[in-house]
Amino acid sequence: MFGLFKKKTEKEKLNEEYKKLLAEYHKLSSIDRKKADLKMAEAEEVAKKMDAIKE
């Protein structure tokens, strides 16, 4: 309840985006492999940004 108005940190936003991209990758992997590979590449870029924030 007290976290209702709390803003998300950059790391939390990137983590949500990463999870969303992985879910899309998983869905596309059985339909269109090329699009799935593009989603995985996007997810890897987000992961690199998350690693840069850690440091």
mmCIF entry with sequence, helices, sheets and N, C-alpha, C, O atoms, coordinates in Angstrom:
data_MODEL
# 
_entry.id   MODEL 
# 
_entity.id                         1 
_entity.type                       polymer 
_entity.pdbx_number_of_molecules   1 
# 
_entity_poly.entity_id                      1 
_entity_poly.type                           'polypeptide(L)' 
_entity_poly.nstd_linkage                   no 
_entity_poly.nstd_monomer                   no 
_entity_poly.pdbx_seq_one_letter_code       MFGLFKKKTEKEKLNEEYKKLLAEYHKLSSIDRKKADLKMAEAEEVAKKMDAIKE 
_entity_poly.pdbx_seq_one_letter_code_can   MFGLFKKKTEKEKLNEEYKKLLAEYHKLSSIDRKKADLKMAEAEEVAKKMDAIKE 
_entity_poly.pdbx_strand_id                 A 
# 
loop_
_entity_poly_seq.entity_id 
_entity_poly_seq.num 
_entity_poly_seq.mon_id 
_entity_poly_seq.hetero 
1 1  MET n 
1 2  PHE n 
1 3  GLY n 
1 4  LEU n 
1 5  PHE n 
1 6  LYS n 
1 7  LYS n 
1 8  LYS n 
1 9  THR n 
1 10 GLU n 
1 11 LYS n 
1 12 GLU n 
1 13 LYS n 
1 14 LEU n 
1 15 ASN n 
1 16 GLU n 
1 17 GLU n 
1 18 TYR n 
1 19 LYS n 
1 20 LYS n 
1 21 LEU n 
1 22 LEU n 
1 23 ALA n 
1 24 GLU n 
1 25 TYR n 
1 26 HIS n 
1 27 LYS n 
1 28 LEU n 
1 29 SER n 
1 30 SER n 
1 31 ILE n 
1 32 ASP n 
1 33 ARG n 
1 34 LYS n 
1 35 LYS n 
1 36 ALA n 
1 37 ASP n 
1 38 LEU n 
1 39 LYS n 
1 40 MET n 
1 41 ALA n 
1 42 GLU n 
1 43 ALA n 
1 44 GLU n 
1 45 GLU n 
1 46 VAL n 
1 47 ALA n 
1 48 LYS n 
1 49 LYS n 
1 50 MET n 
1 51 ASP n 
1 52 ALA n 
1 53 ILE n 
1 54 LYS n 
1 55 GLU n 
# 
_struct_asym.id          A 
_struct_asym.entity_id   1 
# 
loop_
_struct_conf.conf_type_id 
_struct_conf.id 
_struct_conf.pdbx_PDB_helix_id 
_struct_conf.beg_label_comp_id 
_struct_conf.beg_label_asym_id 
_struct_conf.beg_label_seq_id 
_struct_conf.pdbx_beg_PDB_ins_code 
_struct_conf.end_label_comp_id 
_struct_conf.end_label_asym_id 
_struct_conf.end_label_seq_id 
_struct_conf.pdbx_end_PDB_ins_code 
_struct_conf.beg_auth_comp_id 
_struct_conf.beg_auth_asym_id 
_struct_conf.beg_auth_seq_id 
_struct_conf.end_auth_comp_id 
_struct_conf.end_auth_asym_id 
_struct_conf.end_auth_seq_id 
_struct_conf.pdbx_PDB_helix_class 
_struct_conf.details 
_struct_conf.pdbx_PDB_helix_length 
HELX_P HELX_P1 AA1 GLU A 10 ? LEU A 28 ? GLU A 10 LEU A 28 1 ? 19 
HELX_P HELX_P2 AA2 ARG A 33 ? LYS A 54 ? ARG A 33 LYS A 54 1 ? 22 
# 
_struct_conf_type.id          HELX_P 
_struct_conf_type.criteria    ? 
_struct_conf_type.reference   ? 
# 
loop_
_atom_site.group_PDB 
_atom_site.id 
_atom_site.type_symbol 
_atom_site.label_atom_id 
_atom_site.label_alt_id 
_atom_site.label_comp_id 
_atom_site.label_asym_id 
_atom_site.label_entity_id 
_atom_site.label_seq_id 
_atom_site.pdbx_PDB_ins_code 
_atom_site.Cartn_x 
_atom_site.Cartn_y 
_atom_site.Cartn_z 
_atom_site.occupancy 
_atom_site.B_iso_or_equiv 
_atom_site.pdbx_formal_charge 
_atom_site.auth_seq_id 
_atom_site.auth_comp_id 
_atom_site.auth_asym_id 
_atom_site.auth_atom_id 
_atom_site.pdbx_PDB_model_num 
ATOM 1   N N  . MET A 1 1  ? 0.819  -1.184  0.000   1.00 0.00 ? 1  MET A N  1 
ATOM 2   C CA . MET A 1 1  ? 0.000  0.000   0.000   1.00 0.00 ? 1  MET A CA 1 
ATOM 3   C C  . MET A 1 1  ? 0.863  1.247   0.000   1.00 0.00 ? 1  MET A C  1 
ATOM 4   O O  . MET A 1 1  ? 0.557  2.216   -0.696  1.00 0.00 ? 1  MET A O  1 
ATOM 5   N N  . PHE A 1 2  ? 1.949  1.232   0.782   1.00 0.00 ? 2  PHE A N  1 
ATOM 6   C CA . PHE A 1 2  ? 2.796  2.418   0.861   1.00 0.00 ? 2  PHE A CA 1 
ATOM 7   C C  . PHE A 1 2  ? 3.657  2.589   -0.388  1.00 0.00 ? 2  PHE A C  1 
ATOM 8   O O  . PHE A 1 2  ? 4.179  3.677   -0.634  1.00 0.00 ? 2  PHE A O  1 
ATOM 9   N N  . GLY A 1 3  ? 3.810  1.534   -1.172  1.00 0.00 ? 3  GLY A N  1 
ATOM 10  C CA . GLY A 1 3  ? 4.578  1.612   -2.411  1.00 0.00 ? 3  GLY A CA 1 
ATOM 11  C C  . GLY A 1 3  ? 3.725  2.051   -3.587  1.00 0.00 ? 3  GLY A C  1 
ATOM 12  O O  . GLY A 1 3  ? 4.177  2.010   -4.731  1.00 0.00 ? 3  GLY A O  1 
ATOM 13  N N  . LEU A 1 4  ? 2.514  2.463   -3.321  1.00 0.00 ? 4  LEU A N  1 
ATOM 14  C CA . LEU A 1 4  ? 1.582  2.819   -4.378  1.00 0.00 ? 4  LEU A CA 1 
ATOM 15  C C  . LEU A 1 4  ? 2.104  3.966   -5.238  1.00 0.00 ? 4  LEU A C  1 
ATOM 16  O O  . LEU A 1 4  ? 1.970  3.930   -6.462  1.00 0.00 ? 4  LEU A O  1 
ATOM 17  N N  . PHE A 1 5  ? 2.688  4.966   -4.623  1.00 0.00 ? 5  PHE A N  1 
ATOM 18  C CA . PHE A 1 5  ? 3.153  6.141   -5.356  1.00 0.00 ? 5  PHE A CA 1 
ATOM 19  C C  . PHE A 1 5  ? 4.663  6.157   -5.555  1.00 0.00 ? 5  PHE A C  1 
ATOM 20  O O  . PHE A 1 5  ? 5.221  7.153   -6.015  1.00 0.00 ? 5  PHE A O  1 
ATOM 21  N N  . LYS A 1 6  ? 5.317  5.067   -5.215  1.00 0.00 ? 6  LYS A N  1 
ATOM 22  C CA . LYS A 1 6  ? 6.758  4.982   -5.358  1.00 0.00 ? 6  LYS A CA 1 
ATOM 23  C C  . LYS A 1 6  ? 7.116  4.831   -6.839  1.00 0.00 ? 6  LYS A C  1 
ATOM 24  O O  . LYS A 1 6  ? 6.546  4.004   -7.550  1.00 0.00 ? 6  LYS A O  1 
ATOM 25  N N  . LYS A 1 7  ? 8.059  5.635   -7.279  1.00 0.00 ? 7  LYS A N  1 
ATOM 26  C CA . LYS A 1 7  ? 8.504  5.542   -8.662  1.00 0.00 ? 7  LYS A CA 1 
ATOM 27  C C  . LYS A 1 7  ? 9.482  4.388   -8.805  1.00 0.00 ? 7  LYS A C  1 
ATOM 28  O O  . LYS A 1 7  ? 10.222 4.060   -7.877  1.00 0.00 ? 7  LYS A O  1 
ATOM 29  N N  . LYS A 1 8  ? 9.471  3.784   -9.976  1.00 0.00 ? 8  LYS A N  1 
ATOM 30  C CA . LYS A 1 8  ? 10.361 2.667   -10.242 1.00 0.00 ? 8  LYS A CA 1 
ATOM 31  C C  . LYS A 1 8  ? 11.746 3.196   -10.594 1.00 0.00 ? 8  LYS A C  1 
ATOM 32  O O  . LYS A 1 8  ? 11.891 4.241   -11.227 1.00 0.00 ? 8  LYS A O  1 
ATOM 33  N N  . THR A 1 9  ? 12.749 2.454   -10.171 1.00 0.00 ? 9  THR A N  1 
ATOM 34  C CA . THR A 1 9  ? 14.113 2.820   -10.522 1.00 0.00 ? 9  THR A CA 1 
ATOM 35  C C  . THR A 1 9  ? 14.385 2.399   -11.965 1.00 0.00 ? 9  THR A C  1 
ATOM 36  O O  . THR A 1 9  ? 13.627 1.628   -12.553 1.00 0.00 ? 9  THR A O  1 
ATOM 37  N N  . GLU A 1 10 ? 15.453 2.906   -12.510 1.00 0.00 ? 10 GLU A N  1 
ATOM 38  C CA . GLU A 1 10 ? 15.839 2.567   -13.878 1.00 0.00 ? 10 GLU A CA 1 
ATOM 39  C C  . GLU A 1 10 ? 16.084 1.067   -14.002 1.00 0.00 ? 10 GLU A C  1 
ATOM 40  O O  . GLU A 1 10 ? 15.721 0.450   -15.004 1.00 0.00 ? 10 GLU A O  1 
ATOM 41  N N  . LYS A 1 11 ? 16.698 0.494   -12.986 1.00 0.00 ? 11 LYS A N  1 
ATOM 42  C CA . LYS A 1 11 ? 16.985 -0.944  -13.011 1.00 0.00 ? 11 LYS A CA 1 
ATOM 43  C C  . LYS A 1 11 ? 15.693 -1.756  -13.034 1.00 0.00 ? 11 LYS A C  1 
ATOM 44  O O  . LYS A 1 11 ? 15.604 -2.751  -13.753 1.00 0.00 ? 11 LYS A O  1 
ATOM 45  N N  . GLU A 1 12 ? 14.690 -1.344  -12.256 1.00 0.00 ? 12 GLU A N  1 
ATOM 46  C CA . GLU A 1 12 ? 13.404 -2.047  -12.236 1.00 0.00 ? 12 GLU A CA 1 
ATOM 47  C C  . GLU A 1 12 ? 12.706 -1.949  -13.589 1.00 0.00 ? 12 GLU A C  1 
ATOM 48  O O  . GLU A 1 12 ? 12.108 -2.919  -14.053 1.00 0.00 ? 12 GLU A O  1 
ATOM 49  N N  . LYS A 1 13 ? 12.782 -0.789  -14.217 1.00 0.00 ? 13 LYS A N  1 
ATOM 50  C CA . LYS A 1 13 ? 12.172 -0.609  -15.532 1.00 0.00 ? 13 LYS A CA 1 
ATOM 51  C C  . LYS A 1 13 ? 12.848 -1.512  -16.562 1.00 0.00 ? 13 LYS A C  1 
ATOM 52  O O  . LYS A 1 13 ? 12.176 -2.156  -17.368 1.00 0.00 ? 13 LYS A O  1 
ATOM 53  N N  . LEU A 1 14 ? 14.180 -1.555  -16.531 1.00 0.00 ? 14 LEU A N  1 
ATOM 54  C CA . LEU A 1 14 ? 14.909 -2.400  -17.472 1.00 0.00 ? 14 LEU A CA 1 
ATOM 55  C C  . LEU A 1 14 ? 14.614 -3.874  -17.228 1.00 0.00 ? 14 LEU A C  1 
ATOM 56  O O  . LEU A 1 14 ? 14.509 -4.653  -18.175 1.00 0.00 ? 14 LEU A O  1 
ATOM 57  N N  . ASN A 1 15 ? 14.482 -4.256  -15.972 1.00 0.00 ? 15 ASN A N  1 
ATOM 58  C CA . ASN A 1 15 ? 14.196 -5.649  -15.648 1.00 0.00 ? 15 ASN A CA 1 
ATOM 59  C C  . ASN A 1 15 ? 12.823 -6.055  -16.190 1.00 0.00 ? 15 ASN A C  1 
ATOM 60  O O  . ASN A 1 15 ? 12.672 -7.156  -16.719 1.00 0.00 ? 15 ASN A O  1 
ATOM 61  N N  . GLU A 1 16 ? 11.837 -5.192  -16.066 1.00 0.00 ? 16 GLU A N  1 
ATOM 62  C CA . GLU A 1 16 ? 10.509 -5.480  -16.608 1.00 0.00 ? 16 GLU A CA 1 
ATOM 63  C C  . GLU A 1 16 ? 10.544 -5.588  -18.125 1.00 0.00 ? 16 GLU A C  1 
ATOM 64  O O  . GLU A 1 16 ? 9.910  -6.470  -18.706 1.00 0.00 ? 16 GLU A O  1 
ATOM 65  N N  . GLU A 1 17 ? 11.290 -4.683  -18.769 1.00 0.00 ? 17 GLU A N  1 
ATOM 66  C CA . GLU A 1 17 ? 11.405 -4.716  -20.222 1.00 0.00 ? 17 GLU A CA 1 
ATOM 67  C C  . GLU A 1 17 ? 12.095 -6.003  -20.670 1.00 0.00 ? 17 GLU A C  1 
ATOM 68  O O  . GLU A 1 17 ? 11.700 -6.616  -21.662 1.00 0.00 ? 17 GLU A O  1 
ATOM 69  N N  . TYR A 1 18 ? 13.127 -6.404  -19.930 1.00 0.00 ? 18 TYR A N  1 
ATOM 70  C CA . TYR A 1 18 ? 13.856 -7.633  -20.241 1.00 0.00 ? 18 TYR A CA 1 
ATOM 71  C C  . TYR A 1 18 ? 12.932 -8.847  -20.153 1.00 0.00 ? 18 TYR A C  1 
ATOM 72  O O  . TYR A 1 18 ? 12.936 -9.697  -21.043 1.00 0.00 ? 18 TYR A O  1 
ATOM 73  N N  . LYS A 1 19 ? 12.147 -8.927  -19.090 1.00 0.00 ? 19 LYS A N  1 
ATOM 74  C CA . LYS A 1 19 ? 11.214 -10.048 -18.926 1.00 0.00 ? 19 LYS A CA 1 
ATOM 75  C C  . LYS A 1 19 ? 10.176 -10.076 -20.039 1.00 0.00 ? 19 LYS A C  1 
ATOM 76  O O  . LYS A 1 19 ? 9.812  -11.144 -20.532 1.00 0.00 ? 19 LYS A O  1 
ATOM 77  N N  . LYS A 1 20 ? 9.695  -8.882  -20.437 1.00 0.00 ? 20 LYS A N  1 
ATOM 78  C CA . LYS A 1 20 ? 8.705  -8.793  -21.502 1.00 0.00 ? 20 LYS A CA 1 
ATOM 79  C C  . LYS A 1 20 ? 9.293  -9.281  -22.821 1.00 0.00 ? 20 LYS A C  1 
ATOM 80  O O  . LYS A 1 20 ? 8.640  -10.016 -23.561 1.00 0.00 ? 20 LYS A O  1 
ATOM 81  N N  . LEU A 1 21 ? 10.525 -8.872  -23.114 1.00 0.00 ? 21 LEU A N  1 
ATOM 82  C CA . LEU A 1 21 ? 11.171 -9.288  -24.357 1.00 0.00 ? 21 LEU A CA 1 
ATOM 83  C C  . LEU A 1 21 ? 11.415 -10.790 -24.379 1.00 0.00 ? 21 LEU A C  1 
ATOM 84  O O  . LEU A 1 21 ? 11.255 -11.427 -25.420 1.00 0.00 ? 21 LEU A O  1 
ATOM 85  N N  . LEU A 1 22 ? 11.800 -11.364 -23.244 1.00 0.00 ? 22 LEU A N  1 
ATOM 86  C CA . LEU A 1 22 ? 12.012 -12.814 -23.191 1.00 0.00 ? 22 LEU A CA 1 
ATOM 87  C C  . LEU A 1 22 ? 10.702 -13.571 -23.395 1.00 0.00 ? 22 LEU A C  1 
ATOM 88  O O  . LEU A 1 22 ? 10.690 -14.627 -24.029 1.00 0.00 ? 22 LEU A O  1 
ATOM 89  N N  . ALA A 1 23 ? 9.606  -13.043 -22.867 1.00 0.00 ? 23 ALA A N  1 
ATOM 90  C CA . ALA A 1 23 ? 8.310  -13.688 -23.062 1.00 0.00 ? 23 ALA A CA 1 
ATOM 91  C C  . ALA A 1 23 ? 7.912  -13.647 -24.542 1.00 0.00 ? 23 ALA A C  1 
ATOM 92  O O  . ALA A 1 23 ? 7.402  -14.628 -25.082 1.00 0.00 ? 23 ALA A O  1 
ATOM 93  N N  . GLU A 1 24 ? 8.151  -12.505 -25.188 1.00 0.00 ? 24 GLU A N  1 
ATOM 94  C CA . GLU A 1 24 ? 7.857  -12.398 -26.619 1.00 0.00 ? 24 GLU A CA 1 
ATOM 95  C C  . GLU A 1 24 ? 8.750  -13.331 -27.420 1.00 0.00 ? 24 GLU A C  1 
ATOM 96  O O  . GLU A 1 24 ? 8.294  -13.953 -28.379 1.00 0.00 ? 24 GLU A O  1 
ATOM 97  N N  . TYR A 1 25 ? 10.015 -13.434 -27.037 1.00 0.00 ? 25 TYR A N  1 
ATOM 98  C CA . TYR A 1 25 ? 10.944 -14.345 -27.699 1.00 0.00 ? 25 TYR A CA 1 
ATOM 99  C C  . TYR A 1 25 ? 10.431 -15.778 -27.601 1.00 0.00 ? 25 TYR A C  1 
ATOM 100 O O  . TYR A 1 25 ? 10.429 -16.514 -28.588 1.00 0.00 ? 25 TYR A O  1 
ATOM 101 N N  . HIS A 1 26 ? 10.001 -16.162 -26.418 1.00 0.00 ? 26 HIS A N  1 
ATOM 102 C CA . HIS A 1 26 ? 9.525  -17.526 -26.208 1.00 0.00 ? 26 HIS A CA 1 
ATOM 103 C C  . HIS A 1 26 ? 8.295  -17.820 -27.067 1.00 0.00 ? 26 HIS A C  1 
ATOM 104 O O  . HIS A 1 26 ? 8.170  -18.907 -27.631 1.00 0.00 ? 26 HIS A O  1 
ATOM 105 N N  . LYS A 1 27 ? 7.391  -16.847 -27.162 1.00 0.00 ? 27 LYS A N  1 
ATOM 106 C CA . LYS A 1 27 ? 6.186  -17.028 -27.962 1.00 0.00 ? 27 LYS A CA 1 
ATOM 107 C C  . LYS A 1 27 ? 6.533  -17.133 -29.447 1.00 0.00 ? 27 LYS A C  1 
ATOM 108 O O  . LYS A 1 27 ? 5.971  -17.962 -30.164 1.00 0.00 ? 27 LYS A O  1 
ATOM 109 N N  . LEU A 1 28 ? 7.461  -16.290 -29.906 1.00 0.00 ? 28 LEU A N  1 
ATOM 110 C CA . LEU A 1 28 ? 7.821  -16.275 -31.324 1.00 0.00 ? 28 LEU A CA 1 
ATOM 111 C C  . LEU A 1 28 ? 8.715  -17.440 -31.730 1.00 0.00 ? 28 LEU A C  1 
ATOM 112 O O  . LEU A 1 28 ? 8.789  -17.773 -32.913 1.00 0.00 ? 28 LEU A O  1 
ATOM 113 N N  . SER A 1 29 ? 9.385  -18.059 -30.783 1.00 0.00 ? 29 SER A N  1 
ATOM 114 C CA . SER A 1 29 ? 10.361 -19.099 -31.117 1.00 0.00 ? 29 SER A CA 1 
ATOM 115 C C  . SER A 1 29 ? 9.734  -20.289 -31.838 1.00 0.00 ? 29 SER A C  1 
ATOM 116 O O  . SER A 1 29 ? 10.406 -20.967 -32.615 1.00 0.00 ? 29 SER A O  1 
ATOM 117 N N  . SER A 1 30 ? 8.461  -20.545 -31.588 1.00 0.00 ? 30 SER A N  1 
ATOM 118 C CA . SER A 1 30 ? 7.822  -21.669 -32.268 1.00 0.00 ? 30 SER A CA 1 
ATOM 119 C C  . SER A 1 30 ? 7.134  -21.252 -33.565 1.00 0.00 ? 30 SER A C  1 
ATOM 120 O O  . SER A 1 30 ? 6.708  -22.103 -34.348 1.00 0.00 ? 30 SER A O  1 
ATOM 121 N N  . ILE A 1 31 ? 7.026  -19.942 -33.792 1.00 0.00 ? 31 ILE A N  1 
ATOM 122 C CA . ILE A 1 31 ? 6.309  -19.450 -34.968 1.00 0.00 ? 31 ILE A CA 1 
ATOM 123 C C  . ILE A 1 31 ? 7.284  -18.940 -36.029 1.00 0.00 ? 31 ILE A C  1 
ATOM 124 O O  . ILE A 1 31 ? 7.289  -19.412 -37.166 1.00 0.00 ? 31 ILE A O  1 
ATOM 125 N N  . ASP A 1 32 ? 8.102  -17.973 -35.636 1.00 0.00 ? 32 ASP A N  1 
ATOM 126 C CA . ASP A 1 32 ? 8.993  -17.310 -36.588 1.00 0.00 ? 32 ASP A CA 1 
ATOM 127 C C  . ASP A 1 32 ? 10.368 -17.142 -35.934 1.00 0.00 ? 32 ASP A C  1 
ATOM 128 O O  . ASP A 1 32 ? 10.565 -16.265 -35.093 1.00 0.00 ? 32 ASP A O  1 
ATOM 129 N N  . ARG A 1 33 ? 11.290 -17.979 -36.326 1.00 0.00 ? 33 ARG A N  1 
ATOM 130 C CA . ARG A 1 33 ? 12.602 -18.004 -35.688 1.00 0.00 ? 33 ARG A CA 1 
ATOM 131 C C  . ARG A 1 33 ? 13.376 -16.697 -35.889 1.00 0.00 ? 33 ARG A C  1 
ATOM 132 O O  . ARG A 1 33 ? 14.087 -16.254 -34.987 1.00 0.00 ? 33 ARG A O  1 
ATOM 133 N N  . LYS A 1 34 ? 13.242 -16.086 -37.056 1.00 0.00 ? 34 LYS A N  1 
ATOM 134 C CA . LYS A 1 34 ? 13.981 -14.855 -37.331 1.00 0.00 ? 34 LYS A CA 1 
ATOM 135 C C  . LYS A 1 34 ? 13.533 -13.724 -36.400 1.00 0.00 ? 34 LYS A C  1 
ATOM 136 O O  . LYS A 1 34 ? 14.367 -13.006 -35.849 1.00 0.00 ? 34 LYS A O  1 
ATOM 137 N N  . LYS A 1 35 ? 12.220 -13.568 -36.227 1.00 0.00 ? 35 LYS A N  1 
ATOM 138 C CA . LYS A 1 35 ? 11.708 -12.541 -35.328 1.00 0.00 ? 35 LYS A CA 1 
ATOM 139 C C  . LYS A 1 35 ? 12.086 -12.843 -33.880 1.00 0.00 ? 35 LYS A C  1 
ATOM 140 O O  . LYS A 1 35 ? 12.354 -11.937 -33.092 1.00 0.00 ? 35 LYS A O  1 
ATOM 141 N N  . ALA A 1 36 ? 12.102 -14.137 -33.544 1.00 0.00 ? 36 ALA A N  1 
ATOM 142 C CA . ALA A 1 36 ? 12.485 -14.537 -32.189 1.00 0.00 ? 36 ALA A CA 1 
ATOM 143 C C  . ALA A 1 36 ? 13.939 -14.160 -31.919 1.00 0.00 ? 36 ALA A C  1 
ATOM 144 O O  . ALA A 1 36 ? 14.269 -13.698 -30.827 1.00 0.00 ? 36 ALA A O  1 
ATOM 145 N N  . ASP A 1 37 ? 14.803 -14.355 -32.905 1.00 0.00 ? 37 ASP A N  1 
ATOM 146 C CA . ASP A 1 37 ? 16.210 -13.986 -32.742 1.00 0.00 ? 37 ASP A CA 1 
ATOM 147 C C  . ASP A 1 37 ? 16.377 -12.476 -32.569 1.00 0.00 ? 37 ASP A C  1 
ATOM 148 O O  . ASP A 1 37 ? 17.245 -12.031 -31.820 1.00 0.00 ? 37 ASP A O  1 
ATOM 149 N N  . LEU A 1 38 ? 15.554 -11.694 -33.255 1.00 0.00 ? 38 LEU A N  1 
ATOM 150 C CA . LEU A 1 38 ? 15.615 -10.242 -33.097 1.00 0.00 ? 38 LEU A CA 1 
ATOM 151 C C  . LEU A 1 38 ? 15.184 -9.835  -31.690 1.00 0.00 ? 38 LEU A C  1 
ATOM 152 O O  . LEU A 1 38 ? 15.781 -8.934  -31.101 1.00 0.00 ? 38 LEU A O  1 
ATOM 153 N N  . LYS A 1 39 ? 14.166 -10.480 -31.148 1.00 0.00 ? 39 LYS A N  1 
ATOM 154 C CA . LYS A 1 39 ? 13.721 -10.194 -29.776 1.00 0.00 ? 39 LYS A CA 1 
ATOM 155 C C  . LYS A 1 39 ? 14.805 -10.559 -28.781 1.00 0.00 ? 39 LYS A C  1 
ATOM 156 O O  . LYS A 1 39 ? 15.008 -9.846  -27.798 1.00 0.00 ? 39 LYS A O  1 
ATOM 157 N N  . MET A 1 40 ? 15.504 -11.662 -29.024 1.00 0.00 ? 40 MET A N  1 
ATOM 158 C CA . MET A 1 40 ? 16.574 -12.069 -28.121 1.00 0.00 ? 40 MET A CA 1 
ATOM 159 C C  . MET A 1 40 ? 17.715 -11.059 -28.167 1.00 0.00 ? 40 MET A C  1 
ATOM 160 O O  . MET A 1 40 ? 18.325 -10.766 -27.139 1.00 0.00 ? 40 MET A O  1 
ATOM 161 N N  . ALA A 1 41 ? 18.004 -10.530 -29.339 1.00 0.00 ? 41 ALA A N  1 
ATOM 162 C CA . ALA A 1 41 ? 19.047 -9.515  -29.465 1.00 0.00 ? 41 ALA A CA 1 
ATOM 163 C C  . ALA A 1 41 ? 18.656 -8.251  -28.684 1.00 0.00 ? 41 ALA A C  1 
ATOM 164 O O  . ALA A 1 41 ? 19.497 -7.639  -28.027 1.00 0.00 ? 41 ALA A O  1 
ATOM 165 N N  . GLU A 1 42 ? 17.383 -7.868  -28.761 1.00 0.00 ? 42 GLU A N  1 
ATOM 166 C CA . GLU A 1 42 ? 16.914 -6.709  -28.002 1.00 0.00 ? 42 GLU A CA 1 
ATOM 167 C C  . GLU A 1 42 ? 17.044 -6.969  -26.502 1.00 0.00 ? 42 GLU A C  1 
ATOM 168 O O  . GLU A 1 42 ? 17.444 -6.089  -25.741 1.00 0.00 ? 42 GLU A O  1 
ATOM 169 N N  . ALA A 1 43 ? 16.701 -8.186  -26.092 1.00 0.00 ? 43 ALA A N  1 
ATOM 170 C CA . ALA A 1 43 ? 16.791 -8.544  -24.673 1.00 0.00 ? 43 ALA A CA 1 
ATOM 171 C C  . ALA A 1 43 ? 18.239 -8.501  -24.202 1.00 0.00 ? 43 ALA A C  1 
ATOM 172 O O  . ALA A 1 43 ? 18.509 -8.082  -23.077 1.00 0.00 ? 43 ALA A O  1 
ATOM 173 N N  . GLU A 1 44 ? 19.164 -8.922  -25.039 1.00 0.00 ? 44 GLU A N  1 
ATOM 174 C CA . GLU A 1 44 ? 20.583 -8.877  -24.673 1.00 0.00 ? 44 GLU A CA 1 
ATOM 175 C C  . GLU A 1 44 ? 21.074 -7.442  -24.516 1.00 0.00 ? 44 GLU A C  1 
ATOM 176 O O  . GLU A 1 44 ? 21.895 -7.162  -23.642 1.00 0.00 ? 44 GLU A O  1 
ATOM 177 N N  . GLU A 1 45 ? 20.580 -6.532  -25.353 1.00 0.00 ? 45 GLU A N  1 
ATOM 178 C CA . GLU A 1 45 ? 20.944 -5.121  -25.226 1.00 0.00 ? 45 GLU A CA 1 
ATOM 179 C C  . GLU A 1 45 ? 20.447 -4.551  -23.896 1.00 0.00 ? 45 GLU A C  1 
ATOM 180 O O  . GLU A 1 45 ? 21.151 -3.789  -23.234 1.00 0.00 ? 45 GLU A O  1 
ATOM 181 N N  . VAL A 1 46 ? 19.237 -4.928  -23.522 1.00 0.00 ? 46 VAL A N  1 
ATOM 182 C CA . VAL A 1 46 ? 18.683 -4.467  -22.244 1.00 0.00 ? 46 VAL A CA 1 
ATOM 183 C C  . VAL A 1 46 ? 19.503 -5.047  -21.093 1.00 0.00 ? 46 VAL A C  1 
ATOM 184 O O  . VAL A 1 46 ? 19.750 -4.365  -20.098 1.00 0.00 ? 46 VAL A O  1 
ATOM 185 N N  . ALA A 1 47 ? 19.926 -6.305  -21.228 1.00 0.00 ? 47 ALA A N  1 
ATOM 186 C CA . ALA A 1 47 ? 20.735 -6.945  -20.198 1.00 0.00 ? 47 ALA A CA 1 
ATOM 187 C C  . ALA A 1 47 ? 22.074 -6.220  -20.041 1.00 0.00 ? 47 ALA A C  1 
ATOM 188 O O  . ALA A 1 47 ? 22.573 -6.070  -18.926 1.00 0.00 ? 47 ALA A O  1 
ATOM 189 N N  . LYS A 1 48 ? 22.645 -5.776  -21.144 1.00 0.00 ? 48 LYS A N  1 
ATOM 190 C CA . LYS A 1 48 ? 23.901 -5.021  -21.091 1.00 0.00 ? 48 LYS A CA 1 
ATOM 191 C C  . LYS A 1 48 ? 23.705 -3.691  -20.351 1.00 0.00 ? 48 LYS A C  1 
ATOM 192 O O  . LYS A 1 48 ? 24.570 -3.268  -19.585 1.00 0.00 ? 48 LYS A O  1 
ATOM 193 N N  . LYS A 1 49 ? 22.569 -3.044  -20.586 1.00 0.00 ? 49 LYS A N  1 
ATOM 194 C CA . LYS A 1 49 ? 22.271 -1.795  -19.892 1.00 0.00 ? 49 LYS A CA 1 
ATOM 195 C C  . LYS A 1 49 ? 22.126 -2.048  -18.396 1.00 0.00 ? 49 LYS A C  1 
ATOM 196 O O  . LYS A 1 49 ? 22.580 -1.248  -17.578 1.00 0.00 ? 49 LYS A O  1 
ATOM 197 N N  . MET A 1 50 ? 21.490 -3.166  -18.042 1.00 0.00 ? 50 MET A N  1 
ATOM 198 C CA . MET A 1 50 ? 21.320 -3.506  -16.622 1.00 0.00 ? 50 MET A CA 1 
ATOM 199 C C  . MET A 1 50 ? 22.681 -3.760  -15.977 1.00 0.00 ? 50 MET A C  1 
ATOM 200 O O  . MET A 1 50 ? 22.911 -3.341  -14.842 1.00 0.00 ? 50 MET A O  1 
ATOM 201 N N  . ASP A 1 51 ? 23.577 -4.434  -16.678 1.00 0.00 ? 51 ASP A N  1 
ATOM 202 C CA . ASP A 1 51 ? 24.918 -4.674  -16.156 1.00 0.00 ? 51 ASP A CA 1 
ATOM 203 C C  . ASP A 1 51 ? 25.690 -3.375  -15.985 1.00 0.00 ? 51 ASP A C  1 
ATOM 204 O O  . ASP A 1 51 ? 26.449 -3.222  -15.027 1.00 0.00 ? 51 ASP A O  1 
ATOM 205 N N  . ALA A 1 52 ? 25.500 -2.439  -16.911 1.00 0.00 ? 52 ALA A N  1 
ATOM 206 C CA . ALA A 1 52 ? 26.196 -1.156  -16.820 1.00 0.00 ? 52 ALA A CA 1 
ATOM 207 C C  . ALA A 1 52 ? 25.721 -0.370  -15.602 1.00 0.00 ? 52 ALA A C  1 
ATOM 208 O O  . ALA A 1 52 ? 26.502 0.348   -14.978 1.00 0.00 ? 52 ALA A O  1 
ATOM 209 N N  . ILE A 1 53 ? 24.442 -0.507  -15.265 1.00 0.00 ? 53 ILE A N  1 
ATOM 210 C CA . ILE A 1 53 ? 23.918 0.190   -14.087 1.00 0.00 ? 53 ILE A CA 1 
ATOM 211 C C  . ILE A 1 53 ? 24.488 -0.400  -12.804 1.00 0.00 ? 53 ILE A C  1 
ATOM 212 O O  . ILE A 1 53 ? 24.722 0.329   -11.840 1.00 0.00 ? 53 ILE A O  1 
ATOM 213 N N  . LYS A 1 54 ? 24.714 -1.709  -12.782 1.00 0.00 ? 54 LYS A N  1 
ATOM 214 C CA . LYS A 1 54 ? 25.259 -2.367  -11.609 1.00 0.00 ? 54 LYS A CA 1 
ATOM 215 C C  . LYS A 1 54 ? 26.638 -1.822  -11.256 1.00 0.00 ? 54 LYS A C  1 
ATOM 216 O O  . LYS A 1 54 ? 26.974 -1.671  -10.082 1.00 0.00 ? 54 LYS A O  1 
ATOM 217 N N  . GLU A 1 55 ? 27.419 -1.535  -12.264 1.00 0.00 ? 55 GLU A N  1 
ATOM 218 C CA . GLU A 1 55 ? 28.804 -1.116  -12.052 1.00 0.00 ? 55 GLU A CA 1 
ATOM 219 C C  . GLU A 1 55 ? 28.933 0.312   -11.671 1.00 0.00 ? 55 GLU A C  1 
ATOM 220 O O  . GLU A 1 55 ? 30.044 0.797   -11.463 1.00 0.00 ? 55 GLU A O  1 
# 
